[in-house]
Amino acid sequence: MRTAVYAGSFDPPTNGHIWMIQRGLELFDRLIVAVGNNPKKSYHFSVDQRIEFLRASTHSCERLMITHFDNRYLVDYAKRMNAHYILRGIRSTHDYEYERVMRHINSDMAPEIDTVFLMPPRDIAEISSSMIKGLIGPAGWEDIVRRYVPDPVFQALSRG
């Protein structure tokens, strides 16, 4: 069985994240979406909220598992989950440079795990969770943000 791990902070999940999950399910027999929790980072939403956003924004299927991990290397988590692939998205040259280095480090740690890169479509490729949070506030923000996040996320952002 081809199992992949797609990990991120998902704070909040964007339509780009949902696109990656949909493509991951097309490519792999099983996809584990792992919400990362770094104690050195501050998050707008709790791990439980981020997991719930992802569950509410994706179609439930037995091939999709949404969970979390913390205080471990992603490649070690992938090994623990019996995944042979790590799925990563590339939005920019900056992402590419970072992900290229991480792919080589992960390969040094676990050569049996391959990294698969996907590039989202242009209309959602430029949007990150950090950018979404930065767009909130000015008059009319709802019209802008609504197009970049799944409805459950938009509803939570609208409530403040």
MIDOSE-1310 file (N, C-alpha, C; in nm, 2 decimals, decimal comma, always signed):
residues 160
mrta	+0,08/-0,12/+0,00/+0,00/+0,00/+0,00/+0,09/+0,12/+0,00; +0,06/+0,22/-0,09/+0,14/+0,34/-0,10/+0,08/+0,44/+0,00; +0,15/+0,47/+0,11/+0,10/+0,56/+0,21/+0,19/+0,69/+0,21; +0,13/+0,80/+0,22/+0,20/+0,93/+0,22/+0,16/+1,01/+0,34
vyag	+0,25/+1,09/+0,39/+0,22/+1,19/+0,50/+0,23/+1,33/+0,44; +0,12/+1,41/+0,46/+0,12/+1,55/+0,42/+0,11/+1,63/+0,55; +0,21/+1,70/+0,59/+0,22/+1,76/+0,71/+0,23/+1,91/+0,70; +0,18/+1,99/+0,80/+0,19/+2,13/+0,80/+0,13/+2,18/+0,92
sfdp	+0,13/+2,31/+0,94/+0,07/+2,37/+1,06/-0,08/+2,40/+1,03; -0,12/+2,42/+0,91/-0,26/+2,44/+0,87/-0,33/+2,54/+0,96; -0,27/+2,65/+0,99/-0,32/+2,75/+1,08/-0,35/+2,88/+1,01; -0,47/+2,89/+0,94/-0,57/+2,79/+0,92/-0,55/+2,72/+0,79
ptng	-0,62/+2,61/+0,76/-0,62/+2,54/+0,63/-0,67/+2,64/+0,52; -0,60/+2,63/+0,41/-0,64/+2,71/+0,29/-0,69/+2,62/+0,18; -0,75/+2,68/+0,08/-0,79/+2,60/-0,04/-0,67/+2,53/-0,10; -0,55/+2,58/-0,09/-0,43/+2,52/-0,14/-0,40/+2,39/-0,06
hiwm	-0,42/+2,39/+0,07/-0,41/+2,27/+0,15/-0,51/+2,16/+0,10; -0,63/+2,20/+0,08/-0,74/+2,11/+0,04/-0,71/+2,05/-0,10; -0,65/+2,14/-0,19/-0,61/+2,09/-0,32/-0,50/+1,98/-0,31; -0,41/+2,00/-0,22/-0,30/+1,91/-0,20/-0,36/+1,77/-0,14
iqrg	-0,45/+1,78/-0,05/-0,51/+1,66/+0,00/-0,59/+1,58/-0,11; -0,66/+1,66/-0,19/-0,74/+1,59/-0,30/-0,64/+1,52/-0,39; -0,53/+1,59/-0,43/-0,44/+1,53/-0,52/-0,36/+1,41/-0,46; -0,33/+1,43/-0,33/-0,27/+1,32/-0,25/-0,35/+1,19/-0,25
lelf	-0,48/+1,21/-0,24/-0,57/+1,09/-0,24/-0,58/+1,03/-0,38; -0,56/+1,11/-0,49/-0,55/+1,05/-0,62/-0,42/+0,98/-0,64; -0,31/+1,02/-0,58/-0,18/+0,96/-0,60/-0,15/+0,84/-0,51; -0,21/+0,84/-0,39/-0,17/+0,74/-0,29/-0,29/+0,66/-0,25
drli	-0,26/+0,54/-0,20/-0,36/+0,45/-0,15/-0,42/+0,50/-0,01; -0,33/+0,56/+0,06/-0,36/+0,62/+0,20/-0,29/+0,75/+0,22; -0,36/+0,85/+0,27/-0,30/+0,98/+0,29/-0,32/+1,01/+0,44; -0,21/+1,04/+0,51/-0,21/+1,09/+0,65/-0,18/+1,24/+0,65
vavg	-0,28/+1,32/+0,69/-0,26/+1,46/+0,70/-0,23/+1,49/+0,85; -0,11/+1,53/+0,87/-0,06/+1,55/+1,01/-0,04/+1,70/+1,04; -0,12/+1,74/+1,14/-0,11/+1,88/+1,18/+0,01/+1,89/+1,28; +0,11/+1,97/+1,24/+0,22/+1,99/+1,32/+0,20/+2,09/+1,44
nnpk	+0,27/+2,07/+1,55/+0,26/+2,16/+1,66/+0,40/+2,18/+1,71; +0,45/+2,30/+1,69/+0,58/+2,34/+1,73/+0,56/+2,43/+1,85; +0,61/+2,39/+1,97/+0,59/+2,47/+2,09/+0,66/+2,61/+2,09; +0,75/+2,63/+1,99/+0,82/+2,76/+1,98/+0,74/+2,85/+1,89
ksyh	+0,63/+2,80/+1,83/+0,55/+2,89/+1,74/+0,42/+2,92/+1,81; +0,37/+3,04/+1,78/+0,23/+3,07/+1,84/+0,13/+3,05/+1,72; +0,02/+2,99/+1,76/-0,08/+2,96/+1,66/-0,21/+3,04/+1,69; -0,28/+3,07/+1,59/-0,41/+3,14/+1,60/-0,52/+3,03/+1,65
fsvd	-0,51/+2,91/+1,59/-0,61/+2,81/+1,62/-0,54/+2,69/+1,69; -0,61/+2,63/+1,78/-0,55/+2,51/+1,85/-0,54/+2,39/+1,75; -0,46/+2,29/+1,79/-0,45/+2,17/+1,71/-0,59/+2,11/+1,69; -0,67/+2,10/+1,79/-0,80/+2,04/+1,77/-0,89/+2,12/+1,67
qrie	-0,88/+2,25/+1,68/-0,95/+2,33/+1,59/-0,90/+2,31/+1,44; -0,77/+2,30/+1,43/-0,72/+2,29/+1,29/-0,75/+2,15/+1,24; -0,75/+2,05/+1,32/-0,79/+1,91/+1,28/-0,94/+1,92/+1,24; -1,02/+1,98/+1,32/-1,17/+1,99/+1,29/-1,19/+2,06/+1,16
flra	-1,12/+2,17/+1,13/-1,13/+2,24/+1,00/-1,10/+2,15/+0,89; -0,99/+2,07/+0,90/-0,96/+1,98/+0,79/-1,06/+1,87/+0,77; -1,11/+1,82/+0,88/-1,22/+1,72/+0,87/-1,34/+1,77/+0,80; -1,38/+1,89/+0,84/-1,50/+1,96/+0,79/-1,49/+2,00/+0,65
sths	-1,36/+2,02/+0,60/-1,33/+2,07/+0,47/-1,30/+1,96/+0,37; -1,29/+1,83/+0,41/-1,26/+1,72/+0,32/-1,37/+1,62/+0,33; -1,38/+1,54/+0,23/-1,47/+1,43/+0,23/-1,42/+1,31/+0,31; -1,49/+1,26/+0,40/-1,45/+1,15/+0,48/-1,43/+1,03/+0,40
cerl	-1,32/+0,96/+0,42/-1,30/+0,83/+0,35/-1,19/+0,76/+0,43; -1,20/+0,63/+0,42/-1,11/+0,54/+0,50/-0,97/+0,55/+0,46; -0,94/+0,61/+0,34/-0,80/+0,62/+0,29/-0,74/+0,75/+0,35; -0,82/+0,84/+0,41/-0,77/+0,97/+0,46/-0,77/+0,96/+0,62
mith	-0,66/+0,99/+0,68/-0,64/+1,00/+0,82/-0,59/+1,14/+0,85; -0,66/+1,21/+0,94/-0,62/+1,34/+0,99/-0,59/+1,34/+1,13; -0,46/+1,37/+1,16/-0,41/+1,36/+1,30/-0,31/+1,47/+1,33; -0,23/+1,45/+1,43/-0,13/+1,55/+1,46/+0,00/+1,48/+1,51
fdnr	+0,10/+1,56/+1,50/+0,23/+1,51/+1,55/+0,31/+1,63/+1,61; +0,39/+1,61/+1,71/+0,48/+1,71/+1,76/+0,60/+1,65/+1,82; +0,70/+1,74/+1,83/+0,83/+1,71/+1,89/+0,90/+1,59/+1,83; +0,89/+1,58/+1,69/+0,96/+1,47/+1,62/+0,99/+1,52/+1,48
ylvd	+1,09/+1,46/+1,42/+1,11/+1,49/+1,28/+1,00/+1,43/+1,19; +0,96/+1,50/+1,08/+0,86/+1,45/+1,00/+0,90/+1,31/+0,94; +1,02/+1,29/+0,91/+1,06/+1,17/+0,85/+1,05/+1,05/+0,95; +1,07/+1,08/+1,08/+1,05/+0,98/+1,18/+0,91/+0,95/+1,20
yakr	+0,82/+1,05/+1,19/+0,68/+1,03/+1,20/+0,63/+0,95/+1,09; +0,68/+0,97/+0,97/+0,64/+0,90/+0,85/+0,68/+0,75/+0,87; +0,80/+0,72/+0,92/+0,84/+0,58/+0,94/+0,75/+0,52/+1,05; +0,72/+0,59/+1,15/+0,63/+0,54/+1,26/+0,49/+0,50/+1,20
mnah	+0,45/+0,58/+1,10/+0,31/+0,56/+1,04/+0,32/+0,46/+0,92; +0,44/+0,40/+0,90/+0,46/+0,31/+0,78/+0,43/+0,37/+0,65; +0,46/+0,50/+0,64/+0,45/+0,58/+0,51/+0,59/+0,57/+0,44; +0,58/+0,56/+0,31/+0,70/+0,56/+0,23/+0,72/+0,68/+0,15
yilr	+0,62/+0,78/+0,17/+0,63/+0,90/+0,09/+0,59/+1,02/+0,19; +0,65/+1,13/+0,16/+0,62/+1,26/+0,22/+0,57/+1,35/+0,10; +0,45/+1,40/+0,12/+0,39/+1,49/+0,02/+0,41/+1,63/+0,06; +0,47/+1,71/-0,03/+0,50/+1,85/+0,00/+0,45/+1,94/-0,12
girs	+0,40/+2,06/-0,09/+0,36/+2,16/-0,19/+0,47/+2,26/-0,21; +0,48/+2,30/-0,33/+0,58/+2,41/-0,37/+0,50/+2,52/-0,43; +0,51/+2,64/-0,37/+0,44/+2,76/-0,42/+0,53/+2,86/-0,49; +0,66/+2,85/-0,45/+0,75/+2,96/-0,50/+0,89/+2,90/-0,50
thdy	+0,98/+2,98/-0,55/+1,12/+2,94/-0,55/+1,18/+2,93/-0,41; +1,13/+3,02/-0,32/+1,17/+3,01/-0,18/+1,12/+2,87/-0,12; +1,00/+2,83/-0,15/+0,96/+2,70/-0,10/+1,04/+2,59/-0,16; +1,07/+2,60/-0,29/+1,16/+2,50/-0,36/+1,29/+2,48/-0,29
eyer	+1,36/+2,59/-0,26/+1,49/+2,59/-0,20/+1,48/+2,52/-0,07; +1,39/+2,56/+0,01/+1,37/+2,50/+0,15/+1,34/+2,35/+0,14; +1,24/+2,32/+0,05/+1,20/+2,18/+0,04/+1,31/+2,09/-0,02; +1,39/+2,14/-0,11/+1,50/+2,07/-0,17/+1,60/+2,03/-0,06
vmrh	+1,63/+2,12/+0,02/+1,73/+2,09/+0,13/+1,67/+1,99/+0,23; +1,54/+2,01/+0,26/+1,47/+1,92/+0,36/+1,46/+1,78/+0,30; +1,44/+1,77/+0,17/+1,43/+1,64/+0,10/+1,56/+1,56/+0,12; +1,67/+1,63/+0,10/+1,80/+1,57/+0,11/+1,83/+1,53/+0,25
insd	+1,80/+1,61/+0,35/+1,82/+1,58/+0,49/+1,74/+1,46/+0,53; +1,61/+1,46/+0,48/+1,52/+1,35/+0,51/+1,58/+1,22/+0,45; +1,63/+1,23/+0,33/+1,69/+1,11/+0,26/+1,81/+1,06/+0,34; +1,89/+1,15/+0,40/+2,00/+1,10/+0,48/+1,95/+1,03/+0,60
mape	+1,84/+1,07/+0,66/+1,79/+1,01/+0,78/+1,71/+0,88/+0,75; +1,64/+0,88/+0,63/+1,56/+0,76/+0,60/+1,55/+0,75/+0,45; +1,65/+0,69/+0,39/+1,66/+0,68/+0,24/+1,54/+0,60/+0,18; +1,47/+0,52/+0,26/+1,36/+0,45/+0,21/+1,23/+0,53/+0,19
idtv	+1,23/+0,66/+0,24/+1,12/+0,75/+0,22/+1,14/+0,85/+0,11; +1,05/+0,85/+0,02/+1,07/+0,95/-0,09/+0,98/+1,07/-0,07; +1,02/+1,18/-0,12/+0,94/+1,31/-0,11/+0,89/+1,33/-0,25; +0,76/+1,36/-0,25/+0,69/+1,39/-0,37/+0,64/+1,54/-0,36
flmp	+0,68/+1,62/-0,47/+0,64/+1,76/-0,47/+0,53/+1,78/-0,57; +0,43/+1,87/-0,53/+0,32/+1,91/-0,61/+0,32/+2,06/-0,62; +0,28/+2,12/-0,73/+0,27/+2,26/-0,74/+0,12/+2,29/-0,76; +0,06/+2,36/-0,67/-0,08/+2,40/-0,68/-0,11/+2,49/-0,80
prdi	-0,23/+2,50/-0,85/-0,27/+2,59/-0,96/-0,24/+2,74/-0,92; -0,22/+2,82/-1,01/-0,18/+2,96/-0,99/-0,28/+3,03/-0,91; -0,41/+3,01/-0,92/-0,51/+3,09/-0,85/-0,51/+3,06/-0,70; -0,44/+2,96/-0,65/-0,43/+2,93/-0,51/-0,29/+2,92/-0,46
aeis	-0,19/+2,92/-0,56/-0,05/+2,89/-0,52/+0,01/+2,99/-0,44; -0,03/+3,12/-0,45/+0,04/+3,23/-0,37/-0,01/+3,24/-0,23; -0,11/+3,18/-0,19/-0,18/+3,20/-0,06/-0,12/+3,11/+0,04; -0,08/+3,16/+0,15/-0,04/+3,08/+0,27/-0,13/+3,11/+0,39
ssmi	-0,12/+3,03/+0,49/-0,20/+3,06/+0,61/-0,16/+3,19/+0,67; -0,03/+3,22/+0,67/+0,01/+3,35/+0,73/-0,05/+3,47/+0,65; -0,05/+3,45/+0,52/-0,11/+3,56/+0,44/-0,26/+3,58/+0,47; -0,33/+3,47/+0,48/-0,47/+3,48/+0,52/-0,49/+3,56/+0,65
kgli	-0,41/+3,52/+0,75/-0,42/+3,59/+0,88/-0,39/+3,74/+0,86; -0,30/+3,77/+0,77/-0,26/+3,91/+0,75/-0,37/+3,99/+0,67; -0,45/+3,92/+0,60/-0,56/+3,99/+0,52/-0,68/+4,03/+0,60; -0,69/+3,97/+0,72/-0,81/+3,99/+0,80/-0,80/+4,13/+0,87
gpag	-0,91/+4,20/+0,87/-0,92/+4,33/+0,94/-0,97/+4,44/+0,86; -0,91/+4,48/+0,75/-0,95/+4,60/+0,68/-1,09/+4,58/+0,62; -1,16/+4,69/+0,60/-1,30/+4,68/+0,54/-1,29/+4,60/+0,41; -1,39/+4,51/+0,40/-1,40/+4,42/+0,28/-1,31/+4,30/+0,28
wedi	-1,24/+4,27/+0,39/-1,16/+4,15/+0,40/-1,23/+4,02/+0,37; -1,36/+4,02/+0,41/-1,43/+3,89/+0,39/-1,44/+3,85/+0,24; -1,46/+3,95/+0,15/-1,47/+3,92/+0,01/-1,34/+3,86/-0,05; -1,23/+3,91/+0,01/-1,10/+3,86/-0,04/-1,07/+3,72/+0,02
vrry	-1,08/+3,71/+0,15/-1,04/+3,58/+0,22/-1,13/+3,47/+0,18; -1,26/+3,49/+0,16/-1,36/+3,39/+0,13/-1,31/+3,30/+0,01; -1,25/+3,36/-0,08/-1,21/+3,28/-0,20/-1,09/+3,19/-0,18; -1,02/+3,21/-0,07/-0,89/+3,14/-0,05/-0,90/+3,03/+0,06
vpdp	-1,01/+3,02/+0,14/-1,02/+2,92/+0,24/-1,15/+2,85/+0,23; -1,15/+2,72/+0,28/-1,27/+2,64/+0,28/-1,38/+2,71/+0,37; -1,51/+2,68/+0,35/-1,61/+2,75/+0,42/-1,61/+2,73/+0,57; -1,58/+2,62/+0,63/-1,57/+2,61/+0,77/-1,46/+2,70/+0,83
vfqa	-1,35/+2,72/+0,76/-1,25/+2,81/+0,81/-1,30/+2,96/+0,80; -1,36/+2,99/+0,69/-1,42/+3,13/+0,67/-1,52/+3,16/+0,78; -1,60/+3,06/+0,81/-1,71/+3,09/+0,92/-1,64/+3,12/+1,05; -1,53/+3,04/+1,08/-1,46/+3,06/+1,21/-1,39/+3,20/+1,21
lsrg	-1,33/+3,24/+1,10/-1,26/+3,36/+1,09/-1,36/+3,48/+1,10; -1,48/+3,46/+1,04/-1,58/+3,57/+1,05/-1,63/+3,59/+1,19; -1,63/+3,48/+1,27/-1,68/+3,49/+1,41/-1,57/+3,56/+1,49; -1,45/+3,57/+1,44/-1,34/+3,63/+1,51/-1,28/+3,55/+1,61
